Amino acid sequence: MDRFRPLRRIQVEPEPAEPPAPAAGAGGDAEGNESPAPAAGLLMGARVRRRAAVYRDCKGDYIGVPNDPCLTKILSKQGDNKVLFADKVLKFTQSGKMKRRILVITDFALYLVDPDADILKRRIALAAVDKLCISNLSDNFFAIIVPTEYDCFMASTRKKEIVDVIVKAIKSTSEYEPEVASSNRFEYHAAAEVVKVVEFEDADGGIKTRITNKEKS
């Protein structure tokens, strides 16, 4: 099943070329030999009608989780059966490449699935999420800050909905509310020792986004 269709182009100014970075550690979203997403960062969006009783109350499922054997099997293994959100996103790797991912949010965790290999690449417990970073502009980028592991930088045309769903899900299952930091410059850990700086600028014809490595002091 082709889960991806072009919808919107993202303008990204990449950092200068650098030596290949090592793959993420065990349990991480390792790059491996996957085919990268288009360099221009095409985002897709196709709404699919939902069915199956266990997911019938899910209003944020834009890919039809009940009709996808891979996704239902992954959630079943983790004991998750309440989908709050599901859609296609682009995930940025440690080396700056963009990878296609399926993002599924339940009331307990975030799942990042490789749609080409039908493999779970990463599971992030909602309890581990400390903060979400977004810009003050109308772009598609956001970062999920996970201090106990490493952070996750992604792009989606449904950024606002994703952030809202994560915040509400965490509030409903715990006594704290994660911070949503809005700034046209923020940092995130692409790996334990790799810090990226993301800067946004309102330019003619769109938003210019620059992603660079933070210089070590």
Stockholm file with secondary structure:
# STOCKHOLM 1.0

chainA/1-217         MDRFRPLRRIQVEPEPAEPPAPAAGAGGDAEGNESPAPAAGLLMGARVRRRAAVYRDCKGDYIGVPNDPCLTKILSKQGDNKVLFADKVLKFTQSGKMKRRILVITDFALYLVDPDADILKRRIALAAVDKLCISNLSDNFFAIIVPTEYDCFMASTRKKEIVDVIVKAIKSTSEYEPEVASSNRFEYHAAAEVVKVVEFEDADGGIKTRITNKEKS
#=GR chainA/1-217 SS CCCCCCCEECCEECCCCCCCCCCCCTTSCCCTTCCCCCTTCEECCCCCCCCCGGGTTCSSBSSCGGGCHHHHHHHHHHTCCCEEEEEEEEEECTTSCEEEEEEEEESSEEEEEETTTTEEEEEEEGGGCCEEEECSSSCSEEEEECTTSCCEEEECTTHHHHHHHHHHHHHHHSSCCCEEEECSEEEEEEETTEEEEEEEEEETTEEEEEEEECCCC
#=GC SS_cons         CCCCCCCEECCEECCCCCCCCCCCCTTSCCCTTCCCCCTTCEECCCCCCCCCGGGTTCSSBSSCGGGCHHHHHHHHHHTCCCEEEEEEEEEECTTSCEEEEEEEEESSEEEEEETTTTEEEEEEEGGGCCEEEECSSSCSEEEEECTTSCCEEEECTTHHHHHHHHHHHHHHHSSCCCEEEECSEEEEEEETTEEEEEEEEEETTEEEEEEEECCCC
//
